[in-house]
Amino acid sequence: MSHRLADIEQKIFAGERLTFDDGVRLFREANPLQLSSWADLVRRRLHPDNLVTFVIGRNINYTNVCWVQCRFCNFFRLPGQDGGYILSKDAIFGKIQELIDLGGTEILIQGGVNPALKIEYFEDLFRAMKSRFPIHLHGLSPVEIIYLAKISGLREEECLVRLKAAGLDSIPGAGAEMLVEAVRKEIAPYKNSSMAWLGLMRAAHRLGIASTATMMYGSVETIEQRVEHLLAVRDLQDETGGFRAFIPWSFQPDGTHLAHLKRASGLDYLRTVAVSRLLLDNVPNIQASWLTQGPKVGQIALQYGVNDMGSTVLEENVVTAKDSVFLVPLSEIERLIRDAGFTPARRNTRYEVLEVLAAT
C-alpha cells in the first residue's frame, strides 16, 4: 500500500465520506489492486447478498431528429436532413411486444431533441404504451424534457407532472455527459447547462420520479473535472435521494466530430468505476457499462464496485459508436455473473429483485 494513501484507506475502512482531494488522489495515485479491494469492500457493505442484478429491458430511440448537434454524437440528424425519422406507434408497439415476449419489464425510450414533438405527442404515446403493455416506462433525458417544456410553453414542473400522469415512471440519466461547464461548452455547446440538468432532476425527484445518473468520461475533461461531476451527483443525492444508480461510460469517438481523440482504455474504465463507487456513498447501485466496454471488462468491473449489469439492451443507437456495439444474449450475462463468483438475479427498474437465478 502506498503510504500516501493510508489516510484514505482508513476513511474507507471506517465508512467516512471522501473529499474532492481524496477522489483526485485515488484517480492519480491508487493502483488497480487497491482500487479493486477498496471498491469491492464498499460494494459488499452495501450489497452483502452476493447478487449481481440485471433488468430485461429494451432501448427505443423514437426519433433521431435533433438540433443540439453534440460533437460526440453520430446518431442525430438535423431537422429536415435526409435520414431523419420519427418511429410510428406501430413500430414502437412492435418493439415493445418483442420485449414482452422475452419476459421483459423495462422500456428505455429516448431520442433526439426534436422541435416537431410537443407535450401532446408524448402524452398520447405514453398513454397508448401503458394501456397496451405491462411495462415500466423509463424515458426522456433531462435534456429532452427541458426543451419539451420550453417549446410546449410549460414550466418544467408542469411538464413533468403531465408526463407522469401520462405514464412516465422514471428518468434515465442521459445528457449529463460531464457536469462541468467548460467541458460542456467544448463537446456540446448548444446543450443545456449542468445546473439545468441538475435542476430538472431535482424537480423530478421532488415529484416522486426517480432516476439514474450517468457520466460520459474520456473526451476532453481532466481528472479534477471527473471528480467535480461525481460530487455534483453526490450533493444532489444528499438533497433528494432520487438517484437509484450511477452509470459511468466512456466516450466513443468513432464517427463523431471528436474522432481525433483516443478511446478510453479498459483500465481507465475500471479506475473510474471504482472511484465512483468510493465517492458516491449515497447512491446504492453502480451499473456496468459493458455496452461500450465489452462484456469481459463489464465482468471484471464486478470486482471494482459494480453490483448491477444494467439492461439486456436489445438495441442501442445513441451511446455506442458505429461498429463498437456490444450486444450479448441473456444467457451470456448470466454466465458472466456466475463466472465472476456472483449469483445473477433479475430485477425491475426500481431495483427490486424479481428472481434469483439458481445454478442449473
Residue pairs with C-beta under 8 A, 6 or more apart in sequence:
1 9
1 34
2 29
2 30
2 31
2 34
4 25
4 29
5 25
5 26
5 29
5 30
5 34
8 18
8 22
8 25
8 26
9 34
9 38
11 17
11 18
11 22
12 18
12 38
12 41
12 42
12 278
13 41
15 45
15 281
17 281
18 26
18 278
18 279
18 281
20 227
20 228
20 231
22 279
23 227
23 230
23 231
23 275
23 278
23 279
24 223
24 224
24 227
26 35
26 274
26 275
26 278
27 223
27 226
27 227
27 271
27 272
27 275
28 223
30 38
30 271
32 267
32 270
32 271
35 270
35 271
35 274
35 275
35 278
35 304
36 270
36 274
36 303
36 304
38 274
38 278
39 273
39 274
39 275
39 277
39 278
39 304
39 305
40 303
40 304
40 305
42 277
42 278
42 281
42 305
43 277
43 286
43 305
43 306
43 307
46 284
46 307
47 307
50 341
50 342
50 343
51 307
51 342
51 343
51 344
51 345
51 353
51 356
52 302
52 306
52 307
52 308
52 309
52 337
52 340
52 342
52 343
52 344
52 345
53 285
53 307
53 308
53 309
53 344
53 345
53 346
53 347
53 351
53 353
54 308
54 309
54 310
54 311
54 312
54 333
54 337
54 344
54 345
54 346
54 347
55 105
55 106
55 310
55 311
55 312
55 346
55 347
55 348
55 349
56 99
56 102
56 103
56 104
56 105
56 106
56 311
56 312
56 330
56 346
57 99
57 104
57 105
57 106
57 107
57 108
57 138
57 311
57 312
57 313
57 349
58 95
58 96
58 98
58 99
58 104
58 106
58 107
58 108
58 311
58 312
58 313
58 314
58 315
59 108
59 109
59 110
59 311
59 313
59 314
59 315
59 316
59 317
59 318
60 87
60 92
60 95
60 96
60 107
60 108
60 109
60 315
61 75
61 87
61 109
61 110
61 111
61 315
61 317
61 318
62 86
62 87
62 92
62 109
62 110
62 111
62 125
63 84
63 85
63 86
63 87
63 111
63 112
63 114
63 117
64 75
64 76
64 77
64 83
64 84
64 85
64 111
64 112
64 317
65 76
65 77
65 78
65 79
65 81
65 84
65 85
65 86
65 111
65 112
65 114
65 116
66 73
66 75
66 76
66 77
66 78
66 111
66 112
66 113
66 114
67 78
67 79
67 112
67 113
67 115
67 190
68 76
68 112
68 113
68 143
68 188
68 190
68 191
69 76
69 78
69 190
70 76
70 177
70 187
70 188
70 190
70 191
71 186
71 187
71 188
71 256
71 257
71 258
72 177
72 187
72 188
72 216
72 219
72 251
72 252
72 253
72 256
72 257
72 258
73 256
73 318
74 254
74 255
74 256
74 321
74 322
75 112
75 317
75 318
76 112
77 83
77 84
77 85
77 112
78 84
79 114
79 115
79 116
86 114
86 116
86 117
89 125
89 128
92 109
92 125
92 129
93 128
93 129
93 132
93 133
95 314
95 315
96 107
96 129
96 132
96 133
96 135
97 133
98 314
99 107
99 135
99 314
100 133
100 134
100 135
102 312
102 314
102 330
104 135
104 312
105 134
105 135
105 136
105 348
105 349
105 354
106 135
106 136
106 138
106 311
106 348
106 349
107 129
107 133
107 135
107 136
107 137
107 138
107 139
108 138
108 139
108 172
108 311
109 137
109 138
109 139
109 140
110 139
110 140
110 141
110 144
110 172
110 174
110 318
111 144
111 318
113 143
113 144
113 147
115 147
115 151
117 148
118 148
118 151
118 152
119 148
119 149
119 152
119 154
119 159
119 162
119 163
120 152
122 140
122 148
122 163
122 166
123 162
123 163
123 165
123 166
124 166
126 137
126 139
126 163
126 166
126 167
126 168
127 166
127 167
129 135
129 137
129 167
130 137
130 166
130 167
136 169
136 170
136 348
136 349
136 350
137 167
137 168
137 169
137 170
138 169
138 170
138 171
138 172
138 349
139 168
139 171
139 172
140 148
140 163
140 168
140 171
140 172
141 171
141 172
141 173
141 174
141 175
142 171
142 174
142 175
142 176
142 192
142 196
142 197
142 200
142 201
142 204
143 174
143 175
143 191
143 192
143 197
144 175
145 156
145 159
145 160
145 163
145 171
145 200
146 156
146 192
146 196
146 197
146 200
147 192
148 159
149 155
149 156
149 158
149 159
152 159
154 162
156 199
156 200
156 203
157 203
157 207
160 168
160 200
160 203
160 204
160 207
160 209
161 207
164 207
164 208
164 209
168 209
169 209
169 349
170 209
170 210
170 211
170 212
170 244
170 349
170 350
171 201
171 204
171 209
171 210
171 211
171 212
172 211
172 212
172 214
173 201
173 211
173 212
173 213
173 214
173 243
173 246
173 247
174 214
174 318
175 191
175 192
175 197
176 194
176 197
176 213
176 214
176 215
176 216
176 229
176 233
177 183
177 184
177 187
177 188
177 191
177 215
177 216
177 219
178 184
178 187
178 194
178 215
178 216
178 217
178 219
178 221
178 225
178 226
178 229
179 194
179 197
179 198
179 215
179 228
179 229
179 232
179 233
180 194
180 221
180 225
180 228
180 229
181 193
181 194
182 225
183 219
183 220
183 221
183 225
184 191
184 193
184 194
186 220
187 219
187 220
187 258
194 232
198 232
198 236
201 211
201 213
201 236
201 240
201 242
201 243
202 236
202 239
202 240
204 210
204 211
204 242
205 211
205 236
205 240
205 241
205 242
205 243
206 240
209 242
210 242
210 243
210 244
210 350
211 242
211 243
211 244
212 243
212 244
212 245
212 246
212 247
212 287
213 233
213 237
213 243
213 245
213 246
213 247
213 283
214 246
214 247
214 248
214 249
215 226
215 229
215 230
215 233
215 246
215 247
215 248
215 249
215 272
215 276
216 248
216 249
216 250
216 251
217 226
217 248
217 249
217 250
217 251
217 264
217 268
217 272
218 250
218 251
218 261
218 263
218 264
218 268
219 251
219 253
219 258
219 261
220 258
220 261
221 229
226 272
226 275
227 275
227 279
230 275
230 276
230 279
230 280
231 279
233 243
233 246
233 280
233 283
234 279
234 280
234 281
234 282
234 283
236 242
236 243
237 243
237 280
237 282
237 283
238 282
241 282
243 283
244 283
244 284
244 285
244 349
244 350
244 351
245 283
245 284
245 285
245 286
245 287
245 308
245 351
246 276
246 280
246 283
246 285
246 286
246 287
247 286
247 287
247 289
247 310
248 269
248 272
248 273
248 276
248 289
249 289
249 291
249 292
249 293
249 319
250 263
250 264
250 268
250 269
250 272
250 289
250 292
250 293
251 258
251 261
251 263
251 264
252 263
252 292
252 319
252 320
252 321
252 324
253 259
253 260
253 261
253 262
253 263
253 321
254 263
254 321
254 322
254 323
254 324
255 321
255 322
256 321
266 293
266 294
266 297
266 300
269 289
269 293
269 297
269 301
270 297
270 300
270 301
270 304
273 286
273 288
273 289
273 301
273 304
273 305
273 306
274 304
274 305
276 286
276 305
277 286
277 304
277 305
277 306
278 305
280 286
284 351
285 307
285 308
285 351
286 305
286 306
286 307
286 308
287 306
287 308
287 309
287 310
288 298
288 301
288 302
288 306
288 308
288 309
288 310
289 298
289 301
289 310
290 297
290 298
290 299
290 301
290 309
290 310
290 326
290 328
291 310
291 313
291 316
291 319
291 320
291 325
291 326
291 327
292 319
292 320
292 324
292 326
293 301
293 326
294 326
295 326
295 328
295 332
295 333
295 336
296 336
298 306
298 309
298 336
299 336
299 337
299 339
299 340
300 340
302 337
302 340
302 342
303 340
308 347
308 351
309 333
309 336
309 337
312 329
312 330
312 333
313 327
314 327
315 327
316 325
316 327
320 326
328 336
333 344
334 344
334 357
337 343
337 344
338 344
338 359
343 356
343 357
343 358
344 356
344 357
345 353
345 354
345 355
345 356
345 357
346 353
346 354
346 355
346 357
347 353
347 354
348 354
